[in-house]
């Protein structure tokens, strides 16, 4: 197996020094997940990665990228010394992109980025080796990691790009230089930092900054900002394609039907009606598939062939995964959507919950974060949706108390300060035949509720 990076390539890409003649097979920023042959990059965040260099080398790392002497490491250790490790990692990502012949798709949006990215990887793998961001590696270090890991023989790469504040998407896009840029949708996530949906639309549209000449922007047809995004693409000399349910969308969802195992959809693209089967539930997943087929078409590939590959895509943990759980006297259905939350994604999750045949439909919600001054109102505005979709609503966190108070009394389950205290209350309340949706922003730690409910998961 050829090396992902040789010592000479590491030195040339980063401008660093490395005495050892190493061959690197992978890139890691977490010493706990080191695979033999990895380059460990000692980044600084809440903890300093330099404190874990010795552990990474002991676990089999081929070398470590550092910008100071790490403790507990001998003078002959294989250290790639650079001026700044984040800058070195970014340079490595840029070098990987420069040497690659892969067709690159960038994905951003308020919700659905990770699901769309994973679906794209499955779809593109039908045409050749496809690489994609791990987990939600979508920020100033996640995008460089994704690119630095890009295999030499990859035919396609899918790069997720996220943001918290204005000015973050453009540099990520310039680094990834996608041939196709996908905007999944424009919602209210991070409105606390950006101030308005219009500002969010401008930031998401900044993916245009890095799209290669002659490339394509794939935009959400159903968004009120669709025309603005299309105009920006035209001003940049790019093609524009739209996905969604609006008439005239280049990849248009014609119908969707939920099934016990996921759903069936029909999408119109390129004058063809394409039926597809989805192993993940929800109309929102079918809409993500529209974005996927539009991106595939923008690359000059067959949407029908891509659609045939999509049944292999299933919802990952925390993003709509369905689990049968044991409860006293029988079983219940858990929909684990605990990884993140916004107003739009909560509504999408509720649509999935409402479609389940169940004795009771129960929502367990943590806070939606980074909404700023609009947070209380945006939480409370979900009360009518929950009253229509659910028999009972449990919640936690200060912001969710605004929703709890807005609910009809008959729909109110317990409201507690945090997920740790809520988890046993929810577990005790479940009955056979219930369907329960667990959702919240990552910072609300709703995975604790999922863990409590799945302690004795059914086979």
Residue pairs with C-beta under 8 A, 6 or more apart in sequence:
1 25
2 152
3 23
3 24
3 25
4 24
4 25
4 26
4 27
4 149
4 151
4 152
5 13
5 23
5 24
5 39
5 92
5 148
6 22
6 23
6 24
7 18
7 20
7 21
7 22
7 23
7 63
9 95
10 16
10 18
10 22
10 24
10 39
10 63
10 80
10 92
11 17
11 18
11 80
12 95
13 91
13 92
13 94
13 95
13 96
14 65
14 80
14 82
14 88
14 91
14 92
15 82
15 83
15 88
15 91
16 65
16 80
16 81
16 82
16 83
16 88
17 80
17 81
18 63
18 78
18 79
18 80
18 81
19 78
20 63
20 78
22 62
22 63
22 78
23 37
23 62
24 37
24 38
24 39
24 62
24 63
25 35
25 36
25 37
25 38
25 62
26 35
26 37
26 38
26 39
26 149
27 38
27 39
27 41
27 89
27 92
27 145
27 148
27 149
28 34
28 35
28 38
28 39
28 40
28 41
28 56
28 61
29 40
29 41
29 43
29 49
29 89
29 141
29 145
31 40
31 49
31 52
31 53
31 55
31 56
31 59
31 61
34 40
34 56
34 59
34 60
34 61
35 60
36 59
36 60
36 61
36 62
37 60
37 61
37 62
38 56
38 60
38 61
38 62
39 61
39 62
39 63
39 64
39 65
39 80
40 49
40 52
40 53
40 56
40 57
40 61
40 63
40 64
40 65
41 49
41 64
41 65
41 85
41 88
41 89
41 145
42 48
42 49
42 50
42 52
42 53
42 64
42 65
42 66
42 67
42 70
42 85
43 49
43 85
43 86
43 89
43 141
44 50
44 85
44 86
49 85
50 66
50 67
50 68
50 70
50 71
51 70
51 71
53 64
53 66
53 70
53 71
53 72
53 73
53 77
53 79
54 70
54 71
54 72
54 73
56 64
57 64
57 73
57 77
57 78
62 78
63 78
63 79
63 80
64 70
64 73
64 77
64 78
64 79
64 80
65 79
65 80
65 82
65 85
65 88
65 89
66 79
66 80
66 81
66 82
66 85
67 81
67 82
67 83
67 84
67 85
67 88
70 79
73 79
80 88
82 88
86 140
86 141
86 144
89 141
89 144
89 145
89 148
90 140
90 144
90 175
92 144
92 147
92 148
93 143
93 144
93 145
93 146
93 147
93 148
93 175
94 144
94 147
94 175
96 147
96 148
96 149
96 150
97 104
97 147
97 150
97 175
97 176
97 177
99 152
100 150
100 152
100 154
100 157
101 155
102 131
102 150
102 154
102 155
102 156
102 157
103 155
103 156
103 157
103 179
103 180
103 299
104 156
104 157
104 158
104 159
104 176
104 177
104 178
104 179
104 180
104 212
105 120
105 124
105 156
105 157
105 158
105 159
105 178
105 179
105 180
105 181
105 182
105 295
105 299
106 159
106 160
106 161
106 172
106 173
106 176
106 178
106 180
106 181
106 182
106 207
106 210
106 211
107 113
107 116
107 117
107 120
107 158
107 159
107 160
107 161
107 181
107 182
107 184
108 160
108 161
108 162
108 163
108 169
108 181
108 182
108 183
108 184
108 204
108 207
109 116
109 182
109 183
109 184
109 185
109 186
109 204
109 220
110 184
110 185
110 186
110 187
110 188
110 189
110 190
110 200
110 204
110 342
110 344
111 184
111 185
111 187
111 189
111 284
111 340
111 342
111 344
111 345
111 348
112 184
112 185
112 284
112 287
112 288
112 291
112 345
113 136
113 138
113 160
113 161
113 162
113 184
114 135
114 136
114 138
114 160
114 316
114 319
114 339
115 280
115 285
115 288
115 315
115 319
115 320
116 182
116 184
116 288
116 291
116 292
117 132
117 133
117 158
117 159
117 160
118 132
118 313
118 316
119 288
119 289
119 292
119 310
119 313
120 130
120 132
120 158
120 182
120 292
120 295
120 296
121 130
121 131
121 132
121 156
121 158
122 309
122 310
122 312
122 313
123 292
123 293
123 296
123 306
123 307
123 309
123 310
124 130
124 155
124 156
124 158
124 296
124 299
124 301
124 306
125 156
125 309
126 305
126 306
126 308
126 309
127 155
127 156
127 301
127 305
127 306
128 155
128 156
129 151
129 153
129 154
129 155
129 156
130 154
130 155
130 156
130 157
130 158
131 146
131 149
131 150
131 151
131 154
131 156
131 157
131 158
132 146
132 157
132 158
132 159
132 160
133 142
133 143
133 146
133 158
133 159
133 160
134 145
134 146
134 149
136 142
136 160
136 162
136 339
137 143
137 145
137 146
137 160
138 160
138 161
138 162
138 172
139 162
139 163
139 168
139 172
140 168
140 171
140 172
142 160
142 162
143 159
143 160
143 161
143 172
143 175
143 176
144 175
146 157
146 159
146 160
146 176
147 157
147 159
147 175
147 176
150 157
156 299
159 172
159 176
159 178
161 169
161 172
161 173
161 176
161 207
162 168
163 169
163 172
163 190
163 203
163 204
164 190
164 193
164 370
165 190
165 193
165 194
166 193
166 194
166 199
166 202
166 203
167 203
167 206
168 203
169 203
169 204
169 206
169 207
169 209
170 206
170 207
170 209
170 210
172 210
173 181
173 206
173 207
173 208
173 209
173 210
173 211
174 209
174 210
175 210
176 210
177 210
177 211
177 212
178 207
178 210
178 211
178 212
178 215
179 211
179 212
179 215
179 216
179 298
179 299
180 211
180 215
180 216
180 217
180 218
180 295
180 298
180 299
181 207
181 208
181 210
181 211
181 215
181 216
181 217
181 218
182 207
182 218
182 291
182 294
182 295
183 204
183 205
183 207
183 217
183 218
183 219
183 220
183 229
184 220
184 288
184 291
185 220
185 222
185 223
185 344
186 197
186 200
186 201
186 204
186 220
186 223
186 224
186 225
187 197
187 200
187 342
187 343
187 344
187 345
188 197
188 200
188 342
188 343
188 344
188 371
188 374
188 378
189 200
189 342
189 344
189 370
190 200
190 370
191 197
191 200
191 370
191 371
191 372
191 374
191 378
192 370
192 371
192 372
192 373
192 374
192 375
193 370
193 372
194 200
194 203
195 372
197 225
198 225
201 223
201 225
201 228
201 229
205 217
205 225
205 228
205 229
205 232
207 217
208 217
208 232
208 233
208 236
208 238
211 217
211 236
211 238
213 237
214 237
214 238
214 239
215 238
215 239
215 298
216 233
216 238
216 239
216 240
216 241
216 298
217 229
217 230
217 232
217 233
217 238
217 239
217 240
217 241
218 240
218 241
218 242
218 243
218 291
218 294
218 295
218 298
219 226
219 229
219 230
219 233
219 240
219 241
219 242
219 243
220 226
220 229
220 242
220 243
220 244
220 291
221 242
221 243
221 244
221 245
221 246
221 248
221 249
221 250
221 252
222 244
222 245
222 246
222 249
223 229
223 244
226 242
226 246
229 240
230 240
230 242
233 239
233 240
234 240
239 298
241 250
241 251
241 294
241 297
241 298
242 248
242 249
242 250
242 251
242 294
243 249
243 250
243 251
243 252
243 287
243 290
243 291
243 293
243 294
244 251
244 252
244 253
244 287
244 290
245 252
245 253
245 287
246 252
249 290
250 269
250 270
250 294
250 297
251 267
251 268
251 269
251 290
251 291
251 293
251 294
251 297
251 303
252 267
252 268
252 269
252 290
253 265
253 266
253 267
253 283
253 286
253 287
253 289
253 290
254 265
254 266
254 267
254 268
254 273
255 265
255 266
256 263
256 264
256 265
256 283
256 286
257 263
257 264
257 265
258 281
258 282
258 283
258 352
258 355
261 279
262 277
262 278
262 279
262 280
262 281
262 285
262 314
263 277
263 278
263 280
263 281
263 282
263 283
263 285
263 286
264 275
264 276
264 277
264 278
265 275
265 276
265 278
265 286
265 289
266 273
266 274
266 275
266 276
267 273
267 274
267 276
267 286
267 289
267 290
267 293
267 303
267 307
268 274
269 290
269 293
269 294
269 297
269 303
270 297
270 303
272 303
272 304
274 293
274 303
274 304
274 307
275 307
276 289
276 307
276 308
276 310
276 311
277 310
277 311
278 285
278 286
278 289
278 310
278 311
278 313
279 311
279 312
279 313
279 314
279 315
280 313
280 314
280 315
280 320
281 315
281 320
281 322
281 335
281 352
281 355
282 320
282 348
282 349
282 351
282 352
283 348
283 351
284 345
284 348
284 351
284 352
285 315
285 320
289 307
289 310
292 306
292 310
293 303
293 306
293 307
296 302
296 303
296 306
297 303
314 321
315 321
315 322
317 336
317 339
318 336
318 337
318 338
318 339
318 340
318 447
318 450
319 336
319 337
319 339
320 335
320 336
320 337
320 349
320 352
321 335
321 336
321 337
322 333
322 334
322 335
322 336
323 333
323 334
323 336
323 454
323 457
324 331
324 332
324 333
324 334
324 457
324 458
325 331
325 332
325 333
325 334
325 430
325 453
325 454
325 456
325 457
325 458
326 456
326 457
326 458
327 430
327 431
327 432
327 434
328 431
328 432
329 431
329 432
330 431
330 432
330 433
331 432
331 433
331 458
332 430
332 431
332 432
332 433
332 434
332 435
332 436
333 356
333 358
333 434
333 435
333 436
334 436
334 438
334 450
334 453
334 454
335 349
335 352
335 353
335 356
335 435
335 436
335 437
335 438
336 438
336 450
337 345
337 349
337 352
337 437
337 438
337 439
338 366
338 438
338 439
338 440
338 446
338 447
338 449
338 450
339 442
339 447
340 440
340 441
340 442
341 365
341 366
341 367
341 368
341 439
341 440
341 441
341 444
342 368
343 368
343 378
343 381
343 382
345 439
346 365
346 368
346 382
346 385
346 439
347 382
347 385
349 363
349 437
349 439
350 363
350 385
350 386
350 389
350 390
350 437
351 389
352 437
353 361
353 363
353 389
353 390
353 435
353 437
354 361
354 388
354 389
354 390
356 435
358 433
358 434
358 435
359 431
359 432
359 433
359 434
360 391
360 392
360 431
360 433
360 434
360 435
361 389
361 390
361 391
361 392
361 434
361 435
361 436
361 437
362 390
362 391
362 392
362 393
362 394
362 413
362 426
362 429
362 430
362 434
362 435
362 436
362 437
363 386
363 389
363 390
363 392
363 393
363 394
363 436
363 437
363 439
364 393
364 394
364 395
364 422
364 426
364 436
364 437
364 438
364 439
364 446
364 449
365 393
365 394
365 395
365 396
365 400
365 403
365 439
365 440
365 446
366 395
366 396
366 397
366 400
366 419
366 439
366 440
366 441
366 444
366 445
366 446
367 379
367 396
367 397
367 398
367 399
367 400
367 440
367 441
367 443
367 444
368 375
368 378
368 379
368 399
368 440
368 441
369 399
369 441
369 443
369 444
370 441
371 378
371 379
371 399
375 399
376 399
376 402
377 402
379 399
379 400
379 402
379 403
380 402
380 403
380 405
380 406
382 403
383 403
383 406
383 407
383 408
386 393
386 403
386 407
386 411
387 407
387 408
387 411
390 411
391 411
392 411
392 412
392 413
392 429
393 403
393 404
393 407
393 411
393 412
393 413
394 413
394 414
394 415
394 422
394 425
394 426
394 429
395 401
395 403
395 404
395 413
395 414
395 415
395 416
395 422
396 415
396 416
396 417
396 418
396 419
396 421
396 422
396 440
396 444
397 417
397 418
397 440
397 444
398 417
400 415
401 415
404 412
404 415
413 425
413 426
413 429
414 422
414 425
414 426
414 429
416 422
416 425
418 444
418 445
419 440
419 444
419 445
419 446
419 447
419 448
419 449
420 445
420 448
422 449
423 448
423 449
423 451
423 452
423 453
424 452
426 436
426 449
426 452
426 453
427 452
427 453
430 436
430 453
436 453
438 446
438 449
438 450
438 453
439 446
440 446
